[in-house]
């Protein structure tokens, strides 16, 4: 039974690639948004990810502690 669970992420990614091709999107099992050197990460699902990205953009625009070009002290890891 474990082999089926182990194979599931690859199967889901395969279908996601097909959907992305049709819709012109780039969703993965996890989509990272923000600085590669973020000190904190938010793991979220659904519509909250959009809110988190807006907050990160706001913090960046107001000089919050980002350390790189798009740096941010917090970055969400989007789970679809």
PLY file of the C-alpha trace (Angstrom):
ply
format ascii 1.0
element vertex 80
property float x
property float y
property float z
element edge 79
property int vertex1
property int vertex2
end_header
0.00 0.00 0.00
2.87 2.40 0.78
4.02 2.34 -2.84
0.76 4.03 -3.87
1.20 6.80 -1.33
4.81 7.27 -2.41
3.78 7.55 -6.07
0.95 10.03 -5.46
2.93 13.32 -5.57
4.35 12.44 -8.98
0.90 11.52 -10.30
-0.61 14.78 -9.01
2.26 16.83 -10.49
1.71 15.12 -13.85
-1.93 16.18 -13.86
-1.00 19.66 -12.67
1.37 20.02 -15.65
-1.49 19.14 -17.99
-3.81 21.65 -16.32
-1.10 24.32 -16.36
-0.58 23.77 -20.08
-4.28 24.32 -20.76
-4.75 27.28 -18.41
-1.38 28.97 -18.82
-0.66 28.73 -15.09
2.40 27.48 -13.25
1.04 25.77 -10.16
3.08 23.09 -8.46
2.48 21.02 -5.36
4.11 23.90 -3.50
4.54 27.40 -4.90
7.04 29.62 -3.10
6.64 33.39 -3.16
9.20 35.72 -1.67
12.83 36.03 -0.80
15.07 32.97 -0.99
16.59 34.10 2.30
13.32 34.66 4.19
13.64 34.25 7.93
10.06 33.02 8.36
7.69 31.09 6.11
3.91 30.87 6.08
2.49 27.55 4.90
-1.03 28.18 3.64
-3.73 26.83 1.38
-6.42 28.46 -0.68
-7.36 32.11 -0.79
-5.21 33.04 2.22
-2.14 32.71 -0.01
-3.28 35.72 -2.04
-3.70 37.75 1.15
-0.25 36.71 2.39
1.33 37.77 -0.91
-0.36 41.19 -0.67
0.92 41.65 2.88
4.44 40.70 1.80
4.29 43.17 -1.09
3.03 45.86 1.29
5.83 45.18 3.79
8.42 45.30 1.01
7.03 48.59 -0.30
7.28 50.09 3.19
10.87 49.08 3.84
10.34 45.98 5.96
13.43 43.94 6.58
13.84 42.29 3.16
17.45 41.39 2.36
17.27 40.85 -1.40
15.56 42.44 -4.39
12.16 41.03 -3.57
13.21 40.29 -0.02
10.71 39.88 2.73
10.93 38.74 6.32
8.00 36.40 5.66
7.26 34.26 2.61
4.26 32.01 2.03
4.65 28.51 0.71
1.52 27.93 -1.33
0.01 24.47 -1.15
-2.54 23.73 -3.85
0 1
1 2
2 3
3 4
4 5
5 6
6 7
7 8
8 9
9 10
10 11
11 12
12 13
13 14
14 15
15 16
16 17
17 18
18 19
19 20
20 21
21 22
22 23
23 24
24 25
25 26
26 27
27 28
28 29
29 30
30 31
31 32
32 33
33 34
34 35
35 36
36 37
37 38
38 39
39 40
40 41
41 42
42 43
43 44
44 45
45 46
46 47
47 48
48 49
49 50
50 51
51 52
52 53
53 54
54 55
55 56
56 57
57 58
58 59
59 60
60 61
61 62
62 63
63 64
64 65
65 66
66 67
67 68
68 69
69 70
70 71
71 72
72 73
73 74
74 75
75 76
76 77
77 78
78 79
